């Protein structure tokens, strides 16, 4: 029998997620930014003549870097051939951000929503739902529901059932996504780097919903491109490299799930993991980690 809407919220069988979907007042861009000037602020006049950054490859024009012919870009300062950061100095020429758990503190509430969609099912199976969500945070929800239905619950996972589950999930998170706080430092980072280098957003959230949410939260103007499902992370990362005319070592990917990490490693893109306090950590030991974005501007040495 397909799961119907739960009468009450089913707590996921693990410690501390959002006790409710609405426990935090909605923050706003104006109250979150607080940036007027500072050593990380980019003072480049937009629309001015192209300038070459000292000690850096390529030409910056209108906030986008254009790599000159003959620049191989394979070994930017602070990066090693394997794409991992091993020094205190990393200077990417473009950045790819994930959304949930990186820009917006929404990863745990989505985990709770997946659990609530299966309220009334066996607790041990809900625990498997949660474990899969923790490890595959960057995968689209429809693909996850297809996996849960077929692999965990032994059901066909037909289109009608998946449609119903996706609708239920969207209902659970709609208001919550408007009320979820920003990850510490996220809005400051976007405001400080916008216009200095291209910022791209690649998320496992459905793209239509993602674009609406970005507009409603005042974030839509920060990104050179926005991609969500059904588009996949690996081809989107490839697209960004081509669009920006950059080598993999000149781009930094920032995410909280193995999905974007695996895509970055496939292409040789350096990666920064965001691992919140108490969150599961699935990343190799030598991958750099931050709990949030509060120290990100120092990390990229802008």
C-alpha beads as a LAMMPS data file, in Angstrom:
LAMMPS data file: protein, C-alpha beads

302 atoms
301 bonds

1 atom types
1 bond types

-500.0 500.0 xlo xhi
-500.0 500.0 ylo yhi
-500.0 500.0 zlo zhi

Masses

1 110.0

Atoms # bond

1 1 1 0.000 0.000 0.000
2 1 1 1.374 3.402 -0.886
3 1 1 2.120 5.747 2.004
4 1 1 -0.495 8.429 2.542
5 1 1 -0.134 11.782 4.245
6 1 1 0.870 11.285 7.870
7 1 1 -1.402 12.467 10.592
8 1 1 1.559 13.618 12.675
9 1 1 5.225 14.222 12.017
10 1 1 7.288 11.046 12.327
11 1 1 10.609 11.816 14.041
12 1 1 13.530 10.335 12.165
13 1 1 15.272 7.584 14.150
14 1 1 18.514 9.466 14.886
15 1 1 19.597 12.362 17.011
16 1 1 18.732 16.016 16.627
17 1 1 17.175 17.203 13.457
18 1 1 14.874 20.196 13.242
19 1 1 12.295 19.554 16.014
20 1 1 9.794 21.449 13.910
21 1 1 9.862 22.956 10.451
22 1 1 9.227 26.448 11.728
23 1 1 11.378 26.983 14.800
24 1 1 13.457 29.804 13.346
25 1 1 12.201 33.225 12.300
26 1 1 12.753 34.014 8.632
27 1 1 16.005 35.928 8.126
28 1 1 16.202 38.552 5.409
29 1 1 18.987 39.582 3.072
30 1 1 19.109 43.089 4.535
31 1 1 19.567 41.851 8.081
32 1 1 21.992 39.103 7.056
33 1 1 24.485 40.954 4.873
34 1 1 26.003 43.687 7.036
35 1 1 28.766 44.282 4.473
36 1 1 29.781 47.797 3.538
37 1 1 33.532 47.576 3.269
38 1 1 36.397 45.464 4.502
39 1 1 39.509 43.748 3.317
40 1 1 37.532 41.050 1.486
41 1 1 35.291 43.487 -0.374
42 1 1 35.780 43.641 -4.140
43 1 1 36.008 47.296 -5.163
44 1 1 36.339 46.641 -8.910
45 1 1 34.137 49.007 -10.870
46 1 1 31.727 46.889 -12.865
47 1 1 31.641 47.683 -16.562
48 1 1 35.166 49.148 -16.503
49 1 1 38.061 48.142 -18.715
50 1 1 39.437 44.605 -18.464
51 1 1 42.196 44.229 -15.871
52 1 1 44.738 41.521 -15.247
53 1 1 44.975 40.420 -11.639
54 1 1 48.606 40.432 -10.430
55 1 1 50.012 36.939 -10.210
56 1 1 46.817 35.395 -11.610
57 1 1 45.962 33.969 -15.014
58 1 1 43.512 35.550 -17.387
59 1 1 41.646 38.807 -17.707
60 1 1 38.690 39.885 -15.562
61 1 1 35.908 41.707 -17.375
62 1 1 32.531 42.469 -15.805
63 1 1 33.157 39.959 -13.072
64 1 1 34.065 37.063 -15.398
65 1 1 37.551 35.699 -15.971
66 1 1 38.720 35.081 -19.520
67 1 1 41.759 32.830 -19.750
68 1 1 44.271 33.923 -22.362
69 1 1 45.482 31.512 -25.012
70 1 1 48.354 29.426 -23.782
71 1 1 47.352 29.543 -20.082
72 1 1 47.074 25.914 -19.039
73 1 1 45.702 26.708 -15.570
74 1 1 46.717 23.301 -14.230
75 1 1 48.442 24.374 -11.052
76 1 1 46.975 27.522 -9.500
77 1 1 48.614 28.656 -6.283
78 1 1 47.896 26.404 -3.321
79 1 1 46.552 23.456 -5.317
80 1 1 48.081 20.073 -6.038
81 1 1 47.610 17.920 -9.123
82 1 1 45.080 15.667 -7.380
83 1 1 42.750 18.624 -6.920
84 1 1 42.978 18.688 -3.125
85 1 1 43.890 21.764 -1.150
86 1 1 46.971 21.325 1.024
87 1 1 48.007 24.862 1.871
88 1 1 46.441 27.907 3.466
89 1 1 46.202 29.696 0.096
90 1 1 43.627 28.816 -2.556
91 1 1 42.496 31.318 -5.186
92 1 1 39.728 29.941 -7.398
93 1 1 38.672 31.839 -10.496
94 1 1 35.091 30.527 -10.273
95 1 1 33.128 28.798 -7.514
96 1 1 30.377 26.169 -7.718
97 1 1 28.080 26.077 -4.684
98 1 1 25.565 23.478 -3.614
99 1 1 22.426 24.943 -2.014
100 1 1 20.952 22.857 0.830
101 1 1 23.390 22.759 3.730
102 1 1 25.784 25.189 2.016
103 1 1 23.792 28.370 1.354
104 1 1 20.585 27.570 3.235
105 1 1 20.412 25.585 6.467
106 1 1 17.840 23.224 4.992
107 1 1 19.559 19.851 4.708
108 1 1 18.246 18.467 8.007
109 1 1 14.704 19.686 7.503
110 1 1 14.641 17.878 4.143
111 1 1 15.862 14.713 5.833
112 1 1 12.991 15.105 8.300
113 1 1 10.566 15.596 5.412
114 1 1 11.675 12.337 3.757
115 1 1 11.101 10.542 7.049
116 1 1 7.672 12.166 7.440
117 1 1 6.648 11.008 3.972
118 1 1 7.000 7.459 5.287
119 1 1 5.366 7.956 8.669
120 1 1 3.658 4.723 9.713
121 1 1 6.213 2.469 8.040
122 1 1 8.645 0.313 10.042
123 1 1 11.120 2.436 11.990
124 1 1 14.091 0.395 10.806
125 1 1 13.137 1.088 7.187
126 1 1 12.723 4.798 7.909
127 1 1 16.224 4.677 9.373
128 1 1 17.439 3.344 6.015
129 1 1 15.644 6.218 4.265
130 1 1 17.475 8.669 6.506
131 1 1 20.838 6.970 6.004
132 1 1 20.443 7.096 2.215
133 1 1 19.416 10.750 2.321
134 1 1 22.425 11.616 4.485
135 1 1 24.816 10.031 2.017
136 1 1 23.122 11.176 -1.206
137 1 1 22.004 14.683 -0.331
138 1 1 22.685 16.021 -3.831
139 1 1 20.440 13.513 -5.627
140 1 1 17.015 14.683 -6.809
141 1 1 14.027 13.806 -4.660
142 1 1 12.184 11.845 -7.366
143 1 1 15.216 9.620 -7.895
144 1 1 15.432 9.100 -4.130
145 1 1 11.774 8.177 -3.850
146 1 1 12.180 5.699 -6.714
147 1 1 15.072 4.100 -4.792
148 1 1 13.109 4.001 -1.525
149 1 1 9.991 2.526 -3.095
150 1 1 11.778 -0.167 -5.081
151 1 1 14.791 -1.023 -2.967
152 1 1 13.567 -0.448 0.602
153 1 1 9.811 -1.006 0.475
154 1 1 9.626 -3.501 -2.408
155 1 1 6.983 -1.508 -4.288
156 1 1 6.925 -0.747 -8.021
157 1 1 7.611 2.952 -7.646
158 1 1 5.298 3.742 -10.548
159 1 1 4.983 7.335 -11.807
160 1 1 1.714 8.001 -9.961
161 1 1 3.202 6.915 -6.625
162 1 1 6.333 8.989 -7.190
163 1 1 4.244 12.011 -8.153
164 1 1 2.238 11.693 -4.922
165 1 1 5.369 11.387 -2.787
166 1 1 6.993 14.384 -4.470
167 1 1 3.857 16.472 -3.902
168 1 1 3.748 15.468 -0.250
169 1 1 7.425 16.316 0.163
170 1 1 6.949 19.733 -1.472
171 1 1 4.019 20.467 0.850
172 1 1 6.134 19.636 3.886
173 1 1 9.045 21.881 2.969
174 1 1 7.372 24.823 1.205
175 1 1 6.995 27.148 4.183
176 1 1 10.050 25.699 5.884
177 1 1 12.339 26.725 3.026
178 1 1 11.181 30.324 3.393
179 1 1 11.836 30.245 7.127
180 1 1 15.106 28.299 7.164
181 1 1 18.110 30.375 8.242
182 1 1 21.071 30.968 6.007
183 1 1 24.229 29.015 6.718
184 1 1 26.513 31.314 8.785
185 1 1 28.600 33.423 6.460
186 1 1 26.741 32.415 3.291
187 1 1 25.109 35.715 2.384
188 1 1 28.235 37.658 3.332
189 1 1 30.289 35.436 1.014
190 1 1 27.868 35.880 -1.891
191 1 1 27.757 39.648 -1.424
192 1 1 31.531 39.965 -1.116
193 1 1 32.411 37.793 -4.125
194 1 1 29.581 38.761 -6.467
195 1 1 31.094 40.731 -9.351
196 1 1 34.615 39.627 -8.426
197 1 1 34.402 36.136 -9.906
198 1 1 31.633 33.922 -11.324
199 1 1 29.514 32.114 -8.732
200 1 1 27.472 29.133 -9.923
201 1 1 24.738 27.196 -8.114
202 1 1 24.197 23.481 -8.824
203 1 1 21.604 21.783 -6.614
204 1 1 19.662 18.549 -6.329
205 1 1 16.499 20.613 -5.801
206 1 1 14.064 20.766 -8.742
207 1 1 15.218 23.718 -10.822
208 1 1 11.810 25.378 -11.105
209 1 1 11.363 25.357 -7.323
210 1 1 14.962 26.429 -6.821
211 1 1 14.623 29.513 -9.010
212 1 1 11.377 30.532 -7.303
213 1 1 12.954 30.115 -3.876
214 1 1 16.055 32.099 -4.850
215 1 1 13.853 34.977 -5.976
216 1 1 11.729 34.821 -2.823
217 1 1 14.809 34.776 -0.595
218 1 1 16.569 37.553 -2.530
219 1 1 19.412 35.367 -3.795
220 1 1 18.675 35.220 -7.519
221 1 1 21.042 38.022 -8.512
222 1 1 24.198 36.454 -7.110
223 1 1 24.746 33.572 -9.535
224 1 1 26.152 33.424 -13.052
225 1 1 24.120 30.227 -13.590
226 1 1 21.593 28.158 -11.643
227 1 1 20.975 24.448 -12.229
228 1 1 18.711 21.987 -10.460
229 1 1 17.183 18.614 -11.224
230 1 1 16.598 16.976 -13.617
231 1 1 20.022 18.287 -14.604
232 1 1 22.845 16.287 -13.026
233 1 1 25.896 17.596 -11.222
234 1 1 28.664 16.007 -13.272
235 1 1 27.522 17.353 -16.670
236 1 1 26.719 20.711 -15.060
237 1 1 30.235 20.937 -13.612
238 1 1 31.573 20.168 -17.098
239 1 1 29.352 22.872 -18.565
240 1 1 30.654 25.450 -16.104
241 1 1 34.270 24.629 -16.954
242 1 1 33.464 25.113 -20.636
243 1 1 31.392 28.269 -20.127
244 1 1 34.097 29.904 -18.017
245 1 1 36.959 28.612 -20.185
246 1 1 38.742 27.402 -17.058
247 1 1 40.806 24.348 -16.210
248 1 1 39.445 22.148 -13.374
249 1 1 42.160 23.325 -10.969
250 1 1 40.993 26.921 -11.327
251 1 1 37.499 26.213 -9.993
252 1 1 36.401 25.377 -6.451
253 1 1 33.324 23.262 -5.665
254 1 1 31.657 23.654 -2.265
255 1 1 29.168 21.081 -1.017
256 1 1 27.935 18.942 1.843
257 1 1 27.277 15.636 0.047
258 1 1 29.195 12.958 -1.786
259 1 1 27.193 13.629 -4.946
260 1 1 28.947 16.916 -5.676
261 1 1 32.226 15.650 -4.213
262 1 1 32.249 12.692 -6.611
263 1 1 31.450 14.985 -9.555
264 1 1 34.276 17.333 -8.584
265 1 1 36.779 14.499 -8.166
266 1 1 35.779 12.996 -11.516
267 1 1 36.830 16.242 -13.184
268 1 1 39.752 17.157 -10.915
269 1 1 38.003 20.172 -9.373
270 1 1 39.205 21.114 -5.853
271 1 1 36.504 20.621 -3.228
272 1 1 35.607 22.140 0.126
273 1 1 33.271 20.058 2.282
274 1 1 30.735 21.740 4.527
275 1 1 30.125 19.422 7.471
276 1 1 27.805 20.885 10.077
277 1 1 28.299 20.072 13.726
278 1 1 26.745 16.681 14.439
279 1 1 26.216 15.872 10.754
280 1 1 27.562 12.617 9.287
281 1 1 30.910 12.991 7.542
282 1 1 31.392 10.819 4.450
283 1 1 34.410 12.620 3.020
284 1 1 38.001 11.326 2.790
285 1 1 40.300 12.482 5.567
286 1 1 42.394 14.786 3.375
287 1 1 39.466 16.834 2.051
288 1 1 39.337 20.320 3.659
289 1 1 36.269 20.899 5.823
290 1 1 34.438 23.871 7.269
291 1 1 31.379 23.758 9.509
292 1 1 29.872 26.701 7.630
293 1 1 30.959 29.591 5.411
294 1 1 31.983 31.998 8.167
295 1 1 35.695 31.556 7.358
296 1 1 35.294 31.031 3.642
297 1 1 36.661 34.396 2.482
298 1 1 39.927 33.735 4.310
299 1 1 40.014 30.223 2.853
300 1 1 39.863 31.467 -0.726
301 1 1 42.237 34.368 0.067
302 1 1 40.236 36.922 -1.831

Bonds

1 1 1 2
2 1 2 3
3 1 3 4
4 1 4 5
5 1 5 6
6 1 6 7
7 1 7 8
8 1 8 9
9 1 9 10
10 1 10 11
11 1 11 12
12 1 12 13
13 1 13 14
14 1 14 15
15 1 15 16
16 1 16 17
17 1 17 18
18 1 18 19
19 1 19 20
20 1 20 21
21 1 21 22
22 1 22 23
23 1 23 24
24 1 24 25
25 1 25 26
26 1 26 27
27 1 27 28
28 1 28 29
29 1 29 30
30 1 30 31
31 1 31 32
32 1 32 33
33 1 33 34
34 1 34 35
35 1 35 36
36 1 36 37
37 1 37 38
38 1 38 39
39 1 39 40
40 1 40 41
41 1 41 42
42 1 42 43
43 1 43 44
44 1 44 45
45 1 45 46
46 1 46 47
47 1 47 48
48 1 48 49
49 1 49 50
50 1 50 51
51 1 51 52
52 1 52 53
53 1 53 54
54 1 54 55
55 1 55 56
56 1 56 57
57 1 57 58
58 1 58 59
59 1 59 60
60 1 60 61
61 1 61 62
62 1 62 63
63 1 63 64
64 1 64 65
65 1 65 66
66 1 66 67
67 1 67 68
68 1 68 69
69 1 69 70
70 1 70 71
71 1 71 72
72 1 72 73
73 1 73 74
74 1 74 75
75 1 75 76
76 1 76 77
77 1 77 78
78 1 78 79
79 1 79 80
80 1 80 81
81 1 81 82
82 1 82 83
83 1 83 84
84 1 84 85
85 1 85 86
86 1 86 87
87 1 87 88
88 1 88 89
89 1 89 90
90 1 90 91
91 1 91 92
92 1 92 93
93 1 93 94
94 1 94 95
95 1 95 96
96 1 96 97
97 1 97 98
98 1 98 99
99 1 99 100
100 1 100 101
101 1 101 102
102 1 102 103
103 1 103 104
104 1 104 105
105 1 105 106
106 1 106 107
107 1 107 108
108 1 108 109
109 1 109 110
110 1 110 111
111 1 111 112
112 1 112 113
113 1 113 114
114 1 114 115
115 1 115 116
116 1 116 117
117 1 117 118
118 1 118 119
119 1 119 120
120 1 120 121
121 1 121 122
122 1 122 123
123 1 123 124
124 1 124 125
125 1 125 126
126 1 126 127
127 1 127 128
128 1 128 129
129 1 129 130
130 1 130 131
131 1 131 132
132 1 132 133
133 1 133 134
134 1 134 135
135 1 135 136
136 1 136 137
137 1 137 138
138 1 138 139
139 1 139 140
140 1 140 141
141 1 141 142
142 1 142 143
143 1 143 144
144 1 144 145
145 1 145 146
146 1 146 147
147 1 147 148
148 1 148 149
149 1 149 150
150 1 150 151
151 1 151 152
152 1 152 153
153 1 153 154
154 1 154 155
155 1 155 156
156 1 156 157
157 1 157 158
158 1 158 159
159 1 159 160
160 1 160 161
161 1 161 162
162 1 162 163
163 1 163 164
164 1 164 165
165 1 165 166
166 1 166 167
167 1 167 168
168 1 168 169
169 1 169 170
170 1 170 171
171 1 171 172
172 1 172 173
173 1 173 174
174 1 174 175
175 1 175 176
176 1 176 177
177 1 177 178
178 1 178 179
179 1 179 180
180 1 180 181
181 1 181 182
182 1 182 183
183 1 183 184
184 1 184 185
185 1 185 186
186 1 186 187
187 1 187 188
188 1 188 189
189 1 189 190
190 1 190 191
191 1 191 192
192 1 192 193
193 1 193 194
194 1 194 195
195 1 195 196
196 1 196 197
197 1 197 198
198 1 198 199
199 1 199 200
200 1 200 201
201 1 201 202
202 1 202 203
203 1 203 204
204 1 204 205
205 1 205 206
206 1 206 207
207 1 207 208
208 1 208 209
209 1 209 210
210 1 210 211
211 1 211 212
212 1 212 213
213 1 213 214
214 1 214 215
215 1 215 216
216 1 216 217
217 1 217 218
218 1 218 219
219 1 219 220
220 1 220 221
221 1 221 222
222 1 222 223
223 1 223 224
224 1 224 225
225 1 225 226
226 1 226 227
227 1 227 228
228 1 228 229
229 1 229 230
230 1 230 231
231 1 231 232
232 1 232 233
233 1 233 234
234 1 234 235
235 1 235 236
236 1 236 237
237 1 237 238
238 1 238 239
239 1 239 240
240 1 240 241
241 1 241 242
242 1 242 243
243 1 243 244
244 1 244 245
245 1 245 246
246 1 246 247
247 1 247 248
248 1 248 249
249 1 249 250
250 1 250 251
251 1 251 252
252 1 252 253
253 1 253 254
254 1 254 255
255 1 255 256
256 1 256 257
257 1 257 258
258 1 258 259
259 1 259 260
260 1 260 261
261 1 261 262
262 1 262 263
263 1 263 264
264 1 264 265
265 1 265 266
266 1 266 267
267 1 267 268
268 1 268 269
269 1 269 270
270 1 270 271
271 1 271 272
272 1 272 273
273 1 273 274
274 1 274 275
275 1 275 276
276 1 276 277
277 1 277 278
278 1 278 279
279 1 279 280
280 1 280 281
281 1 281 282
282 1 282 283
283 1 283 284
284 1 284 285
285 1 285 286
286 1 286 287
287 1 287 288
288 1 288 289
289 1 289 290
290 1 290 291
291 1 291 292
292 1 292 293
293 1 293 294
294 1 294 295
295 1 295 296
296 1 296 297
297 1 297 298
298 1 298 299
299 1 299 300
300 1 300 301
301 1 301 302
